[in-house]
Amino acid sequence: MSSSHITIYSIVLEDTAKYIGYAPKDEPEAQDRHYFDLLVRVETFHPLLTSKAFGQNLFPSSLPPSNGVFCCS
C-alpha cells in the first residue's frame, strides 16, 4: 500500500484601520495601504492532482489562483 499526503498552506492577513494608524502618517499613502478586516487563503498541494481537479477559486480573490486554492475575503 502506498501512502500519499496533501500539503496544506494557509495564510491569514489582517490590516485594520487600527494597525494602519500605528504607521507614520505618510507611510500608508506611500505604500498604497488600504484596510481590510480579514483575508484567509488556504492552498492545497497534492502531486497527483492538478488544478482542474479543484476548479477555480471558490470565491473572488485579488490573489492569483494556484493549484487547489480555496479563498474567501
C-alpha positions as CSV (number, residue, x, y, z in Angstrom):
1,M,0.0,0.0,0.0
2,S,1.4,3.4,-1.0
3,S,0.9,6.4,1.1
4,S,0.4,9.9,-0.2
5,H,-0.1,13.2,1.6
6,I,-1.6,16.5,0.9
7,T,0.3,19.6,1.8
8,I,-1.8,22.5,3.1
9,Y,-0.7,26.1,3.3
10,S,-2.7,28.8,5.0
11,I,-2.2,32.5,5.1
12,V,-4.2,34.8,7.3
13,L,-3.9,38.5,6.7
14,E,-5.5,41.4,8.6
15,D,-4.7,45.1,8.2
16,T,-7.3,47.1,10.1
17,A,-7.5,50.8,10.3
18,K,-6.1,50.4,13.9
19,Y,-2.9,48.8,12.6
20,I,-2.5,51.3,9.8
21,G,-2.8,54.0,12.4
22,Y,0.4,52.8,14.1
23,A,2.4,53.7,10.9
24,P,3.9,57.2,10.4
25,K,1.4,59.5,8.8
26,D,2.8,59.5,5.2
27,E,3.7,55.8,5.1
28,P,0.3,54.2,4.4
29,E,-0.3,56.5,1.5
30,A,3.2,55.9,0.1
31,Q,2.6,52.2,0.3
32,D,-0.9,52.4,-1.0
33,R,-2.2,50.6,2.1
34,H,-6.0,50.1,2.5
35,Y,-7.5,48.5,5.4
36,F,-9.3,45.1,5.4
37,D,-10.7,43.1,8.2
38,L,-9.7,39.6,7.4
39,L,-8.4,37.6,4.4
40,V,-7.9,33.8,4.6
41,R,-6.2,31.9,1.9
42,V,-5.8,28.1,2.0
43,E,-3.8,26.3,-0.6
44,T,-3.5,22.5,-1.0
45,F,-0.9,20.7,-3.0
46,H,-1.0,17.1,-4.0
47,P,1.4,15.9,-6.6
48,L,-1.1,13.6,-8.3
49,L,-3.8,16.2,-8.6
50,T,-4.0,19.2,-10.9
51,S,-5.9,22.5,-10.6
52,K,-8.5,21.0,-12.9
53,A,-9.5,18.6,-10.1
54,F,-10.4,21.6,-7.8
55,G,-11.6,24.1,-10.4
56,Q,-11.0,27.8,-9.9
57,N,-11.3,29.8,-6.8
58,L,-14.5,29.3,-4.9
59,F,-14.7,33.0,-4.1
60,P,-13.3,36.0,-5.8
61,S,-9.8,36.9,-4.8
62,S,-7.3,39.6,-5.8
63,L,-4.6,36.9,-5.3
64,P,-3.5,34.8,-8.3
65,P,-5.0,31.3,-8.4
66,S,-2.8,28.3,-8.0
67,N,-3.2,24.6,-7.6
68,G,-6.2,23.9,-5.4
69,V,-6.9,27.3,-3.9
70,F,-9.8,28.0,-1.6
71,C,-10.0,31.7,-0.8
72,C,-12.5,34.0,0.8
73,S,-12.5,37.6,2.0
